[in-house]
């Protein structure tokens, strides 16, 4: 799924749409975000992408098209995709 870049930049503390989040992942970007006062990170390492909370690995690694992986991720029992769609995720940094 390739998206056209019609997204503006995201400032620290802003929410982000699901589509914009996917766009950044497809670009190979790493994303740091907060939810319920916790700081999470999706990296892009040689092993693939993974979701972290501090030094704790919260997911398996994903290689290639990670949309299904992203849709399966849960934080505190809530799907990450749903949290993005309801604008509950706040961006900290996009690398």
N, CA, C and O atoms as a GROMACS GRO file, in nm:
protein
  380
    1UNK      N    1   0.085  -0.117   0.000
    1UNK     CA    2   0.000   0.000   0.000
    1UNK      C    3   0.090   0.124   0.000
    1UNK      O    4   0.150   0.155   0.102
    2UNK      N    5   0.099   0.191  -0.107
    2UNK     CA    6   0.178   0.313  -0.118
    2UNK      C    7   0.085   0.433  -0.114
    2UNK      O    8  -0.015   0.439  -0.185
    3UNK      N    9   0.120   0.528  -0.029
    3UNK     CA   10   0.038   0.646  -0.014
    3UNK      C   11   0.108   0.767  -0.073
    3UNK      O   12   0.231   0.778  -0.063
    4UNK      N   13   0.034   0.855  -0.132
    4UNK     CA   14   0.090   0.980  -0.184
    4UNK      C   15   0.115   1.072  -0.065
    4UNK      O   16   0.036   1.076   0.029
    5UNK      N   17   0.225   1.146  -0.070
    5UNK     CA   18   0.258   1.235   0.040
    5UNK      C   19   0.173   1.361   0.032
    5UNK      O   20   0.214   1.461  -0.028
    6UNK      N   21   0.056   1.357   0.090
    6UNK     CA   22  -0.026   1.477   0.103
    6UNK      C   23  -0.040   1.512   0.251
    6UNK      O   24  -0.134   1.580   0.291
    7UNK      N   25   0.056   1.464   0.330
    7UNK     CA   26   0.056   1.486   0.473
    7UNK      C   27   0.156   1.596   0.507
    7UNK      O   28   0.266   1.601   0.452
    8UNK      N   29   0.117   1.683   0.596
    8UNK     CA   30   0.208   1.784   0.646
    8UNK      C   31   0.300   1.724   0.750
    8UNK      O   32   0.290   1.606   0.784
    9UNK      N   33   0.390   1.806   0.802
    9UNK     CA   34   0.478   1.757   0.907
    9UNK      C   35   0.400   1.750   1.038
    9UNK      O   36   0.296   1.813   1.054
   10UNK      N   37   0.453   1.671   1.130
   10UNK     CA   38   0.388   1.651   1.259
   10UNK      C   39   0.480   1.707   1.367
   10UNK      O   40   0.598   1.674   1.373
   11UNK      N   41   0.424   1.791   1.451
   11UNK     CA   42   0.501   1.849   1.561
   11UNK      C   43   0.489   1.763   1.686
   11UNK      O   44   0.393   1.686   1.701
   12UNK      N   45   0.586   1.776   1.774
   12UNK     CA   46   0.582   1.705   1.902
   12UNK      C   47   0.452   1.736   1.975
   12UNK      O   48   0.413   1.852   1.987
   13UNK      N   49   0.387   1.631   2.023
   13UNK     CA   50   0.261   1.648   2.096
   13UNK      C   51   0.137   1.644   2.009
   13UNK      O   52   0.026   1.638   2.060
   14UNK      N   53   0.156   1.648   1.876
   14UNK     CA   54   0.042   1.638   1.784
   14UNK      C   55  -0.005   1.494   1.773
   14UNK      O   56   0.073   1.400   1.792
   15UNK      N   57  -0.132   1.476   1.742
   15UNK     CA   58  -0.181   1.344   1.705
   15UNK      C   59  -0.151   1.325   1.557
   15UNK      O   60  -0.114   1.419   1.487
   16UNK      N   61  -0.167   1.202   1.510
   16UNK     CA   62  -0.135   1.169   1.372
   16UNK      C   63  -0.241   1.073   1.321
   16UNK      O   64  -0.290   0.989   1.396
   17UNK      N   65  -0.276   1.084   1.195
   17UNK     CA   66  -0.375   0.992   1.139
   17UNK      C   67  -0.310   0.855   1.116
   17UNK      O   68  -0.188   0.843   1.106
   18UNK      N   69  -0.394   0.755   1.107
   18UNK     CA   70  -0.349   0.618   1.077
   18UNK      C   71  -0.274   0.616   0.944
   18UNK      O   72  -0.168   0.555   0.933
   19UNK      N   73  -0.329   0.683   0.842
   19UNK     CA   74  -0.268   0.684   0.710
   19UNK      C   75  -0.132   0.753   0.710
   19UNK      O   76  -0.039   0.708   0.644
   20UNK      N   77  -0.122   0.862   0.785
   20UNK     CA   78   0.005   0.935   0.795
   20UNK      C   79   0.109   0.849   0.867
   20UNK      O   80   0.226   0.848   0.828
   21UNK      N   81   0.068   0.779   0.970
   21UNK     CA   82   0.157   0.689   1.045
   21UNK      C   83   0.212   0.581   0.951
   21UNK      O   84   0.332   0.555   0.950
   22UNK      N   85   0.124   0.520   0.873
   22UNK     CA   86   0.166   0.418   0.777
   22UNK      C   87   0.262   0.477   0.673
   22UNK      O   88   0.361   0.415   0.637
   23UNK      N   89   0.232   0.598   0.627
   23UNK     CA   90   0.319   0.664   0.530
   23UNK      C   91   0.461   0.675   0.585
   23UNK      O   92   0.557   0.643   0.515
   24UNK      N   93   0.475   0.719   0.708
   24UNK     CA   94   0.608   0.729   0.769
   24UNK      C   95   0.675   0.593   0.781
   24UNK      O   96   0.795   0.580   0.756
   25UNK      N   97   0.599   0.490   0.819
   25UNK     CA   98   0.658   0.356   0.828
   25UNK      C   99   0.704   0.307   0.692
   25UNK      O  100   0.811   0.247   0.680
   26UNK      N  101   0.626   0.333   0.588
   26UNK     CA  102   0.664   0.290   0.453
   26UNK      C  103   0.789   0.363   0.404
   26UNK      O  104   0.861   0.310   0.320
   27UNK      N  105   0.814   0.482   0.456
   27UNK     CA  106   0.936   0.556   0.422
   27UNK      C  107   1.058   0.501   0.496
   27UNK      O  108   1.171   0.541   0.467
   28UNK      N  109   1.036   0.410   0.590
   28UNK     CA  110   1.147   0.356   0.670
   28UNK      C  111   1.175   0.436   0.795
   28UNK      O  112   1.277   0.416   0.860
   29UNK      N  113   1.086   0.527   0.829
   29UNK     CA  114   1.106   0.612   0.946
   29UNK      C  115   1.083   0.534   1.075
   29UNK      O  116   1.012   0.434   1.076
   30UNK      N  117   1.142   0.582   1.181
   30UNK     CA  118   1.118   0.529   1.315
   30UNK      C  119   1.034   0.633   1.388
   30UNK      O  120   1.050   0.753   1.369
   31UNK      N  121   0.943   0.584   1.472
   31UNK     CA  122   0.846   0.674   1.534
   31UNK      C  123   0.843   0.653   1.685
   31UNK      O  124   0.829   0.541   1.734
   32UNK      N  125   0.856   0.763   1.756
   32UNK     CA  126   0.843   0.764   1.902
   32UNK      C  127   0.712   0.837   1.933
   32UNK      O  128   0.688   0.946   1.882
   33UNK      N  129   0.629   0.775   2.017
   33UNK     CA  130   0.499   0.832   2.047
   33UNK      C  131   0.459   0.803   2.191
   33UNK      O  132   0.513   0.712   2.254
   34UNK      N  133   0.364   0.880   2.240
   34UNK     CA  134   0.316   0.858   2.377
   34UNK      C  135   0.168   0.821   2.376
   34UNK      O  136   0.091   0.861   2.289
   35UNK      N  137   0.134   0.742   2.477
   35UNK     CA  138  -0.004   0.703   2.502
   35UNK      C  139  -0.016   0.679   2.651
   35UNK      O  140   0.062   0.602   2.708
   36UNK      N  141  -0.112   0.742   2.714
   36UNK     CA  142  -0.133   0.731   2.859
   36UNK      C  143  -0.004   0.755   2.938
   36UNK      O  144   0.029   0.680   3.030
   37UNK      N  145   0.066   0.860   2.900
   37UNK     CA  146   0.188   0.904   2.969
   37UNK      C  147   0.303   0.803   2.963
   37UNK      O  148   0.396   0.810   3.044
   38UNK      N  149   0.299   0.710   2.868
   38UNK     CA  150   0.409   0.617   2.845
   38UNK      C  151   0.467   0.646   2.708
   38UNK      O  152   0.394   0.681   2.615
   39UNK      N  153   0.600   0.632   2.695
   39UNK     CA  154   0.668   0.661   2.569
   39UNK      C  155   0.702   0.530   2.498
   39UNK      O  156   0.773   0.445   2.552
   40UNK      N  157   0.650   0.514   2.377
   40UNK     CA  158   0.671   0.395   2.294
   40UNK      C  159   0.757   0.430   2.174
   40UNK      O  160   0.770   0.547   2.138
   41UNK      N  161   0.814   0.327   2.114
   41UNK     CA  162   0.903   0.348   2.000
   41UNK      C  163   0.887   0.233   1.902
   41UNK      O  164   0.890   0.117   1.942
   42UNK      N  165   0.870   0.264   1.774
   42UNK     CA  166   0.874   0.163   1.668
   42UNK      C  167   1.003   0.185   1.592
   42UNK      O  168   1.024   0.288   1.529
   43UNK      N  169   1.091   0.084   1.601
   43UNK     CA  170   1.221   0.096   1.536
   43UNK      C  171   1.220   0.033   1.398
   43UNK      O  172   1.120  -0.027   1.357
   44UNK      N  173   1.330   0.047   1.328
   44UNK     CA  174   1.347  -0.011   1.195
   44UNK      C  175   1.489  -0.068   1.190
   44UNK      O  176   1.577  -0.013   1.124
   45UNK      N  177   1.509  -0.180   1.259
   45UNK     CA  178   1.640  -0.242   1.272
   45UNK      C  179   1.661  -0.348   1.163
   45UNK      O  180   1.570  -0.377   1.085
   46UNK      N  181   1.781  -0.405   1.159
   46UNK     CA  182   1.809  -0.511   1.061
   46UNK      C  183   1.715  -0.629   1.077
   46UNK      O  184   1.680  -0.694   0.978
   47UNK      N  185   1.672  -0.658   1.200
   47UNK     CA  186   1.580  -0.768   1.227
   47UNK      C  187   1.439  -0.739   1.177
   47UNK      O  188   1.358  -0.830   1.159
   48UNK      N  189   1.411  -0.611   1.156
   48UNK     CA  190   1.277  -0.568   1.115
   48UNK      C  191   1.225  -0.462   1.211
   48UNK      O  192   1.300  -0.406   1.290
   49UNK      N  193   1.097  -0.436   1.201
   49UNK     CA  194   1.032  -0.338   1.289
   49UNK      C  195   0.985  -0.406   1.416
   49UNK      O  196   0.948  -0.524   1.414
   50UNK      N  197   0.986  -0.330   1.526
   50UNK     CA  198   0.935  -0.381   1.652
   50UNK      C  199   0.883  -0.265   1.735
   50UNK      O  200   0.924  -0.151   1.717
   51UNK      N  201   0.793  -0.297   1.826
   51UNK     CA  202   0.738  -0.198   1.918
   51UNK      C  203   0.804  -0.215   2.054
   51UNK      O  204   0.814  -0.325   2.107
   52UNK      N  205   0.850  -0.104   2.108
   52UNK     CA  206   0.921  -0.101   2.236
   52UNK      C  207   0.853  -0.007   2.334
   52UNK      O  208   0.793   0.093   2.294
   53UNK      N  209   0.864  -0.040   2.461
   53UNK     CA  210   0.830   0.050   2.571
   53UNK      C  211   0.956   0.057   2.655
   53UNK      O  212   0.985  -0.034   2.732
   54UNK      N  213   1.031   0.166   2.640
   54UNK     CA  214   1.162   0.175   2.704
   54UNK      C  215   1.252   0.066   2.649
   54UNK      O  216   1.270   0.056   2.528
   55UNK      N  217   1.310  -0.015   2.736
   55UNK     CA  218   1.398  -0.126   2.697
   55UNK      C  219   1.322  -0.257   2.678
   55UNK      O  220   1.384  -0.360   2.651
   56UNK      N  221   1.190  -0.254   2.692
   56UNK     CA  222   1.108  -0.376   2.685
   56UNK      C  223   1.048  -0.393   2.546
   56UNK      O  224   0.976  -0.306   2.497
   57UNK      N  225   1.080  -0.505   2.483
   57UNK     CA  226   1.025  -0.539   2.351
   57UNK      C  227   0.882  -0.586   2.370
   57UNK      O  228   0.857  -0.681   2.444
   58UNK      N  229   0.787  -0.521   2.304
   58UNK     CA  230   0.645  -0.553   2.320
   58UNK      C  231   0.587  -0.634   2.205
   58UNK      O  232   0.473  -0.681   2.214
   59UNK      N  233   0.663  -0.652   2.098
   59UNK     CA  234   0.609  -0.723   1.981
   59UNK      C  235   0.718  -0.810   1.920
   59UNK      O  236   0.836  -0.801   1.954
   60UNK      N  237   0.674  -0.896   1.828
   60UNK     CA  238   0.770  -0.965   1.744
   60UNK      C  239   0.818  -0.870   1.636
   60UNK      O  240   0.764  -0.760   1.620
   61UNK      N  241   0.919  -0.912   1.562
   61UNK     CA  242   0.972  -0.829   1.454
   61UNK      C  243   0.892  -0.851   1.326
   61UNK      O  244   0.844  -0.961   1.299
   62UNK      N  245   0.879  -0.746   1.250
   62UNK     CA  246   0.810  -0.751   1.121
   62UNK      C  247   0.908  -0.710   1.012
   62UNK      O  248   0.980  -0.611   1.026
   63UNK      N  249   0.910  -0.788   0.904
   63UNK     CA  250   0.993  -0.756   0.789
   63UNK      C  251   0.902  -0.743   0.668
   63UNK      O  252   0.809  -0.822   0.651
   64UNK      N  253   0.927  -0.643   0.584
   64UNK     CA  254   0.845  -0.624   0.464
   64UNK      C  255   0.723  -0.540   0.493
   64UNK      O  256   0.730  -0.443   0.569
   65UNK      N  257   0.611  -0.576   0.432
   65UNK     CA  258   0.486  -0.503   0.448
   65UNK      C  259   0.434  -0.525   0.590
   65UNK      O  260   0.393  -0.636   0.625
   66UNK      N  261   0.434  -0.421   0.669
   66UNK     CA  262   0.402  -0.435   0.811
   66UNK      C  263   0.262  -0.383   0.847
   66UNK      O  264   0.234  -0.360   0.964
   67UNK      N  265   0.176  -0.365   0.749
   67UNK     CA  266   0.042  -0.313   0.780
   67UNK      C  267  -0.036  -0.412   0.864
   67UNK      O  268  -0.101  -0.372   0.961
   68UNK      N  269  -0.033  -0.541   0.829
   68UNK     CA  270  -0.103  -0.642   0.909
   68UNK      C  271  -0.045  -0.645   1.050
   68UNK      O  272  -0.118  -0.653   1.148
   69UNK      N  273   0.090  -0.638   1.059
   69UNK     CA  274   0.158  -0.635   1.189
   69UNK      C  275   0.112  -0.515   1.270
   69UNK      O  276   0.078  -0.528   1.388
   70UNK      N  277   0.110  -0.398   1.207
   70UNK     CA  278   0.067  -0.276   1.275
   70UNK      C  279  -0.077  -0.291   1.325
   70UNK      O  280  -0.108  -0.252   1.438
   71UNK      N  281  -0.163  -0.348   1.243
   71UNK     CA  282  -0.304  -0.365   1.281
   71UNK      C  283  -0.321  -0.466   1.395
   71UNK      O  284  -0.424  -0.465   1.462
   72UNK      N  285  -0.223  -0.553   1.416
   72UNK     CA  286  -0.233  -0.653   1.523
   72UNK      C  287  -0.172  -0.607   1.655
   72UNK      O  288  -0.194  -0.670   1.758
   73UNK      N  289  -0.097  -0.497   1.653
   73UNK     CA  290  -0.032  -0.449   1.776
   73UNK      C  291  -0.135  -0.398   1.876
   73UNK      O  292  -0.232  -0.331   1.839
   74UNK      N  293  -0.112  -0.431   2.004
   74UNK     CA  294  -0.200  -0.383   2.109
   74UNK      C  295  -0.118  -0.318   2.220
   74UNK      O  296  -0.008  -0.362   2.254
   75UNK      N  297  -0.174  -0.211   2.274
   75UNK     CA  298  -0.117  -0.143   2.389
   75UNK      C  299  -0.226  -0.138   2.495
   75UNK      O  300  -0.333  -0.083   2.472
   76UNK      N  301  -0.199  -0.196   2.611
   76UNK     CA  302  -0.299  -0.202   2.719
   76UNK      C  303  -0.431  -0.260   2.670
   76UNK      O  304  -0.538  -0.215   2.712
   77UNK      N  305  -0.425  -0.360   2.581
   77UNK     CA  306  -0.544  -0.425   2.530
   77UNK      C  307  -0.614  -0.352   2.417
   77UNK      O  308  -0.714  -0.402   2.365
   78UNK      N  309  -0.564  -0.235   2.378
   78UNK     CA  310  -0.624  -0.157   2.271
   78UNK      C  311  -0.540  -0.169   2.144
   78UNK      O  312  -0.417  -0.160   2.149
   79UNK      N  313  -0.604  -0.191   2.031
   79UNK     CA  314  -0.531  -0.198   1.905
   79UNK      C  315  -0.467  -0.063   1.873
   79UNK      O  316  -0.533   0.040   1.883
   80UNK      N  317  -0.340  -0.065   1.835
   80UNK     CA  318  -0.269   0.057   1.800
   80UNK      C  319  -0.341   0.129   1.686
   80UNK      O  320  -0.351   0.252   1.687
   81UNK      N  321  -0.391   0.055   1.589
   81UNK     CA  322  -0.464   0.115   1.477
   81UNK      C  323  -0.585   0.194   1.527
   81UNK      O  324  -0.611   0.304   1.479
   82UNK      N  325  -0.658   0.139   1.623
   82UNK     CA  326  -0.775   0.209   1.678
   82UNK      C  327  -0.733   0.334   1.755
   82UNK      O  328  -0.800   0.436   1.747
   83UNK      N  329  -0.622   0.325   1.828
   83UNK     CA  330  -0.572   0.442   1.902
   83UNK      C  331  -0.531   0.553   1.807
   83UNK      O  332  -0.553   0.671   1.835
   84UNK      N  333  -0.472   0.516   1.694
   84UNK     CA  334  -0.436   0.615   1.594
   84UNK      C  335  -0.561   0.678   1.532
   84UNK      O  336  -0.570   0.800   1.517
   85UNK      N  337  -0.657   0.594   1.499
   85UNK     CA  338  -0.780   0.644   1.435
   85UNK      C  339  -0.861   0.733   1.528
   85UNK      O  340  -0.933   0.821   1.482
   86UNK      N  341  -0.851   0.710   1.659
   86UNK     CA  342  -0.924   0.793   1.755
   86UNK      C  343  -0.839   0.910   1.806
   86UNK      O  344  -0.879   0.983   1.896
   87UNK      N  345  -0.720   0.926   1.745
   87UNK     CA  346  -0.630   1.039   1.774
   87UNK      C  347  -0.581   1.039   1.918
   87UNK      O  348  -0.556   1.146   1.975
   88UNK      N  349  -0.566   0.920   1.980
   88UNK     CA  350  -0.518   0.911   2.118
   88UNK      C  351  -0.366   0.901   2.128
   88UNK      O  352  -0.310   0.914   2.237
   89UNK      N  353  -0.300   0.878   2.016
   89UNK     CA  354  -0.153   0.870   2.011
   89UNK      C  355  -0.098   1.010   1.988
   89UNK      O  356  -0.147   1.083   1.901
   90UNK      N  357   0.003   1.047   2.065
   90UNK     CA  358   0.070   1.176   2.047
   90UNK      C  359   0.214   1.152   2.005
   90UNK      O  360   0.287   1.076   2.069
   91UNK      N  361   0.255   1.216   1.898
   91UNK     CA  362   0.390   1.198   1.844
   91UNK      C  363   0.493   1.271   1.930
   91UNK      O  364   0.473   1.386   1.970
   92UNK      N  365   0.603   1.202   1.956
   92UNK     CA  366   0.716   1.265   2.025
   92UNK      C  367   0.823   1.303   1.924
   92UNK      O  368   0.865   1.418   1.916
   93UNK      N  369   0.869   1.201   1.846
   93UNK     CA  370   0.974   1.224   1.748
   93UNK      C  371   0.955   1.132   1.629
   93UNK      O  372   0.913   1.018   1.644
   94UNK      N  373   0.986   1.183   1.510
   94UNK     CA  374   0.990   1.101   1.389
   94UNK      C  375   1.135   1.108   1.342
   94UNK      O  376   1.187   1.215   1.312
   95UNK      N  377   1.198   0.991   1.335
   95UNK     CA  378   1.339   0.984   1.293
   95UNK      C  379   1.348   0.945   1.147
   95UNK      O  380   1.457   0.934   1.092
   0.00000   0.00000   0.00000
